[in-house]
């Protein structure tokens, strides 16, 4: 048996079972059974059950998008649209994992801390795109406010995306347009 594939099966089984029953209601014996491995192998790879949650956080898709891949110089709205579209594309494959981690963040500090850090990274990323698109024509307070608002909107959408397979047209578009219009007006 390939160790890497056993570890991968354990993580997949944990993700599925935690999503179905919750972290606290899922014993490691069920994870081992679903993964088709001995229970001791679960503990070999993940000393404690919370270590499985930490490993699952690390499996979330990388949200880092380099500004040069999405920025349209002088066009804040197009730049932010391209950033959000790329983030959506990257996170669309992790709906179950995202749901599981947001739910477990309420009771597991390590998950909450990891998700908070991901949110702060998203704020920094939005800020970098706004600055690159607008140049130096905006006040830092306006950039910070806009970055926080858009990061919250994107995070909210990704945390609740699991509730519907249908993306409501324009759900985020109005917020994005409002932010871009306000920044563009201030930059002039």
C-alpha positions as CSV (number, residue, x, y, z in Angstrom):
1,X,0.0,0.0,0.0
2,X,1.3,3.4,-1.0
3,X,1.6,5.6,2.1
4,X,0.7,8.8,0.2
5,X,-2.4,7.3,-1.1
6,X,-3.4,6.0,2.3
7,X,-2.9,9.5,3.8
8,X,-5.0,10.9,1.0
9,X,-7.8,8.4,1.5
10,X,-7.8,9.3,5.2
11,X,-8.1,13.0,4.5
12,X,-10.9,12.4,2.0
13,X,-12.7,10.1,4.4
14,X,-12.4,12.7,7.2
15,X,-13.6,15.5,5.0
16,X,-16.7,13.5,3.9
17,X,-17.5,12.2,7.4
18,X,-17.0,15.5,9.1
19,X,-19.2,17.2,6.6
20,X,-21.9,14.5,7.1
21,X,-21.8,14.2,10.8
22,X,-19.6,16.9,12.2
23,X,-16.2,16.7,13.7
24,X,-17.2,15.8,17.3
25,X,-19.6,13.0,16.1
26,X,-17.1,11.3,13.9
27,X,-14.8,8.8,15.6
28,X,-11.4,8.0,14.0
29,X,-12.5,4.4,13.7
30,X,-15.2,5.5,11.1
31,X,-12.6,7.5,9.3
32,X,-10.3,4.5,9.1
33,X,-13.2,2.3,8.0
34,X,-14.2,4.7,5.2
35,X,-10.6,5.1,4.1
36,X,-10.0,1.4,4.1
37,X,-7.0,1.6,6.5
38,X,-6.2,0.3,10.0
39,X,-7.2,2.8,12.7
40,X,-3.6,3.0,13.8
41,X,-2.6,4.4,10.5
42,X,-4.9,7.3,11.0
43,X,-3.1,8.1,14.2
44,X,0.3,7.5,12.5
45,X,-0.4,10.4,10.1
46,X,-2.5,12.5,12.4
47,X,-1.5,12.2,16.1
48,X,-4.7,13.8,17.3
49,X,-8.0,14.1,15.7
50,X,-7.8,17.9,15.5
51,X,-4.7,17.5,13.4
52,X,-7.1,16.2,10.7
53,X,-8.9,19.6,10.8
54,X,-5.6,21.4,10.5
55,X,-4.6,19.3,7.5
56,X,-8.0,20.0,5.9
57,X,-7.5,23.7,6.2
58,X,-4.2,23.3,4.4
59,X,-6.1,21.6,1.6
60,X,-8.2,24.7,0.8
61,X,-7.2,26.1,-2.6
62,X,-4.5,28.7,-2.7
63,X,-6.3,32.1,-2.9
64,X,-3.2,34.1,-3.8
65,X,-3.7,35.8,-7.1
66,X,-0.8,38.0,-8.4
67,X,-2.1,41.5,-9.1
68,X,-0.4,41.5,-12.6
69,X,-2.7,38.7,-13.6
70,X,-5.9,40.6,-13.0
71,X,-5.2,44.3,-12.9
72,X,-6.4,46.5,-15.8
73,X,-4.5,49.8,-15.2
74,X,-6.9,52.6,-14.6
75,X,-9.9,50.3,-14.4
76,X,-10.8,49.4,-10.8
77,X,-14.1,47.7,-11.7
78,X,-12.6,45.4,-14.3
79,X,-9.6,44.6,-12.1
80,X,-11.9,43.7,-9.1
81,X,-14.2,41.6,-11.4
82,X,-11.2,39.7,-12.7
83,X,-9.9,39.1,-9.2
84,X,-13.3,37.8,-7.9
85,X,-13.8,35.6,-11.0
86,X,-10.4,34.0,-10.4
87,X,-11.1,33.5,-6.7
88,X,-14.5,31.9,-7.5
89,X,-12.9,29.6,-10.0
90,X,-10.3,28.4,-7.5
91,X,-12.8,27.9,-4.6
92,X,-15.6,26.4,-6.6
93,X,-14.2,22.9,-6.2
94,X,-14.0,23.1,-2.4
95,X,-17.6,23.8,-1.4
96,X,-17.9,20.8,1.0
97,X,-14.5,21.5,2.6
98,X,-15.3,25.2,2.9
99,X,-18.6,24.5,4.6
100,X,-17.0,22.0,7.0
101,X,-14.3,24.4,8.0
102,X,-16.6,27.4,8.5
103,X,-18.8,25.2,10.7
104,X,-15.9,23.8,12.7
105,X,-14.4,27.2,13.2
106,X,-17.1,27.9,15.9
107,X,-15.6,25.3,18.2
108,X,-12.0,24.7,17.1
109,X,-9.5,27.6,17.6
110,X,-6.9,26.3,15.1
111,X,-9.5,26.3,12.3
112,X,-10.8,29.7,13.3
113,X,-7.2,31.1,13.4
114,X,-6.4,29.6,10.0
115,X,-9.6,30.9,8.4
116,X,-8.9,34.3,9.9
117,X,-5.5,34.4,8.4
118,X,-6.9,33.4,5.0
119,X,-9.4,36.3,5.3
120,X,-6.6,38.8,6.2
121,X,-4.6,37.5,3.2
122,X,-7.7,38.2,1.0
123,X,-8.0,41.7,2.3
124,X,-4.3,42.3,1.5
125,X,-4.8,40.9,-1.9
126,X,-7.8,43.1,-2.7
127,X,-5.9,46.1,-1.4
128,X,-3.0,45.3,-3.8
129,X,-5.3,45.0,-6.8
130,X,-7.0,48.3,-6.0
131,X,-3.7,50.1,-5.5
132,X,-2.3,48.7,-8.8
133,X,-5.5,49.5,-10.7
134,X,-5.9,53.0,-9.3
135,X,-2.4,54.1,-8.9
136,X,-1.7,56.5,-6.0
137,X,-4.8,58.6,-6.4
138,X,-6.7,57.2,-3.4
139,X,-6.5,57.8,0.3
140,X,-5.3,54.8,2.3
141,X,-8.5,54.8,4.5
142,X,-10.6,54.5,1.4
143,X,-8.5,51.6,0.1
144,X,-8.6,49.9,3.4
145,X,-12.4,50.2,3.7
146,X,-13.0,49.0,0.2
147,X,-10.6,46.1,0.6
148,X,-12.3,45.0,3.8
149,X,-15.8,45.3,2.4
150,X,-15.1,43.3,-0.8
151,X,-13.1,40.6,1.2
152,X,-16.2,40.2,3.5
153,X,-18.5,39.9,0.5
154,X,-16.3,37.3,-1.2
155,X,-15.8,35.4,2.0
156,X,-19.5,35.4,2.7
157,X,-20.3,34.1,-0.7
158,X,-17.8,31.3,-0.5
159,X,-18.9,30.3,3.0
160,X,-22.5,30.0,2.0
161,X,-22.1,28.8,-1.5
162,X,-22.8,25.3,-0.3
163,X,-26.4,26.2,0.3
164,X,-27.2,26.5,-3.4
165,X,-26.0,25.2,-6.7
166,X,-27.5,28.2,-8.3
167,X,-25.4,31.4,-8.3
168,X,-27.9,34.2,-8.0
169,X,-27.1,36.5,-11.0
170,X,-25.7,39.8,-9.8
171,X,-25.5,38.7,-6.2
172,X,-22.0,40.1,-5.7
173,X,-22.1,42.4,-8.8
174,X,-24.0,45.2,-7.1
175,X,-21.5,45.3,-4.2
176,X,-18.5,45.1,-6.5
177,X,-20.0,47.9,-8.7
178,X,-20.7,50.1,-5.7
179,X,-17.2,49.7,-4.4
180,X,-15.6,50.3,-7.8
181,X,-17.8,53.3,-8.6
182,X,-17.0,54.9,-5.2
183,X,-13.3,54.4,-5.6
184,X,-13.3,55.6,-9.2
185,X,-15.1,58.8,-8.1
186,X,-12.7,59.4,-5.3
187,X,-9.7,58.8,-7.6
188,X,-10.8,61.5,-10.1
